[in-house]
């Protein structure tokens, strides 16, 4: 077996679920600057989590939406903006189909676009 493979700072750590306040004590090597007092009177490092098995719909059997950072709202806003942009694009495409394409005016003598013919005349 390899030596020094596992972390040496494996110690008791408190994990806290921010959505429902559930806390549990287990061993981990995760780093944390915060500490908390546990039920046994000792002080342990604490790690705060947004979701755990006590609040996740898979484990609770409840369909509830936990959106602490507004990710769902941002997604819905992007989705609505995308729908509006697609509708506007479809309207512009339909309007462009109705109008005939404009032909570029040409100088009959050289069959060069008129804007280039004017440039050539002014350069002479």
N, C-alpha and C positions, 0 to 999 in steps of 0.2 A: 504494500500500500504506500501511496505517496504521503510524505510527511508535510506538515504545515499547509494542508489543503483547505481545511475549514477555518473560518474566522475565529480569532481568539477572544473577541469581545461579545460572545454569546451570553446574554443576560436577560433577566425578566424585564418586560416592557409592557406598558398599558396602552391599549388601542382604544380610541373613542370614536363612535359613530356620531357625526355632527347632525345627521338628520333626525335621530331619535334619542340621542344621549346615552345609548348603551355603551358600557365599558367592559373590557375583559383584559385579564393579565395572562401573558404568555411569554415564551422566550423568543428572542430575536436578536439579530446583530445590526438592526437598522439604527441609523444615527438620529439623534434628537437633542435639541437644545433645551426644550421645555421639560419640566418635571411635575409630578402630581403626587399627592398623598393617597395611598391605597387603603382599603378597608383594614388591613393588618397593621396600619400605623407607619409602615415604611414608605419612603419616597422613591418613585420609579420614573424613568423617562416616559413621556407620553407622545403618542403619534396620533394625529387627528385625521380621520378618514371621512370622505363624503358618503360612502356607501359600504355596508358590510352585509353579512348573511342575515342580519336581523332587519334590514331595510330593503334588501333587493327583492324585486317581485318574483323571481324564480323560487326563492326560498320561502317567501311569505305567502305566495299564492294569490296575492292581491295585485291588480293592475293599477299602480299608482305611479305618477310621473314625478321624479325627483330631478329638479333642474335648478341647481344652486347658482350656476354661473351664466344662465341665460342662453345656453347653447341651442335649445329647442326654438326659442324666439328668433334667434339669429338665423337658424335654418329656415324657418317659415318665412321670414322676411326675404331671404335670398330666393326662395321658391316662388313667392308672389312676384318679385321683381323679374324673375326669369319668365314667368307666364305673361306679364305685361309686355316685356320686350318681344316675345315671340308673337303676340297678337299685333303689336305695332309693325313688326316686320312683315307679317302676312298682309296687313292693310296696305303698306307701302308697295309690296309686290303686286297686289291686285290693282292698285292705282297705276303702277308702271306698265302693266299689261294693257290697260285701256288706252294709254297714250301711245301714238306711233313714235318710233325712234326718230330723233332729229338727225338730219344728214349734215355733214360738215360742208360748208361752202368752199368751193374751189375756184381758183383762177383758171378760166377756160383755156388760156394760152399755154399754160404749163402743167395743168392738172395737179397743182400743189395746193394744199390747204390755204385759204385766203390769208390767215394770220401770218403764215410763213412768207407768202408773196409780198405782203405789206412790209415785213421786216427786210426782205431783199431789196425792195425799192428804196427804203429809207437808208440803207447801208450804202447805196450807190452814190 
